[in-house]
Amino acid sequence: MPSSTVRSGGEVRPPRPVPPPAPDGGAVTASPPSRGRRKKKKEAARQFRGLVSPQTLGTTHGKIIYWIVLVTVVVAFTAIFVFPLYWMVTGALKSPDELAQIPPSFFPHSLDFGVYAEAWDQLDLGTFLRNTVIYAAGAWLFTLAIDVTAAYALSKLRPVLGKLVLAGMLATLMIPPMVILLPAYLTVKDLPILGLNLLNTPWAIWLPAAANGFFIFLLKRFFDSIPRELLEAAEIDGAGPARILWSIVLPVSRPIIGVVSILSVVSVWKDFVWPLLVLPDSDKMSISVGISSLSAQMPQNVLMAALVIASIPAIVIFFVFQRSIMAGLTAGSLKG
């Protein structure tokens, strides 16, 4: 037992404790406390890695700079995307001379809303709108009928070579649309096996619109997230594949079906090149092709007013269903 040491003055200092010997007979070394602190600092730095540290953003100066940069970026990107719409709407309210002046005026000198009625009558927008509504509605119905059943078969029925078929559909998304434009036109002009000519008929719009690999992929990803136990319970109750699709899968899949519906309608509504090729008859033209065919005969302000009228339905659909679009695109992306 270690002896006590006596200081000057008679004070006795307690003995210094001796560490127990190591089991292997070696000396015991204590780990430096700084090693744990360095590890925690590295983890914190890894967690908050970025251009600006959280400590800097917490200061008054950092908050001011953060909000200035955020507002500048948001305003700049909003102006870039909204300015063409603003220029189209205000251009319709200007006179032809005011549209042609250089430099152009940012605000119209006078507001003449009668130009919209003039555009409606001169360009016969009522006929073009009716044709476009028929094309969009038919494409929507055929898209749901074909794409939903194809995605359901690939996801739940698991046919032979199903993965190969899906890979072929996704491979078509890598091909530029202009490359397949001529083969698609020749197919519509002389339909294989049946030998029918679909030009100047709504079928030339409906059938190609339904053959969409992207929609099938979206629907399949959502159907994959539906629990298999739910379908097996319906099979035990005697439901067949068609009854399961109608009574179970479709009610659960309303978000993604809404997204596919909106995207299919908007894509047909704004399409130009394909209707220009397959609908040459003036009475069968869609609204985008009809406005383009009569643009050389109309003043610029009347033409812009017609473009505003043609854009209103698609813009209204987007603003009304924008939450459904975002919810449906993210639905089914995570399982569990």
Buried (B, 14 or more C-beta within 10 A) or exposed (E): EEEEEEEEEEEEEEEEEEEEEEEEEEEEEEEEEEEEEEEEEEEEEEEEEEEEEEEBBEEEEBEEBEEEEEEEEEEEEEEEEEEEEEEBBBBBBBBEEBBEEEEEEEEBEEEBEEBBEBBBEBBBBEBBBEBBBBBBBBBBBBBBEBBBBBBBBBBBEEEEEBEEBBEEBEEEEEEEEEEEEEEBBEBBBEBEEEEEEBBBBBBBBBBBBBBBBBBBBBBBBBBBBBEEEEBEEBEEEEBEBEEBBEEBBBEBBEBBBBBBBBBBBBBBBBBEEBBBBBBEEEEBBBBBBBBBBBBEEBBBBBBBBBBBBBBEBBEEBEEEBEEBBEBBBEBBEEEE
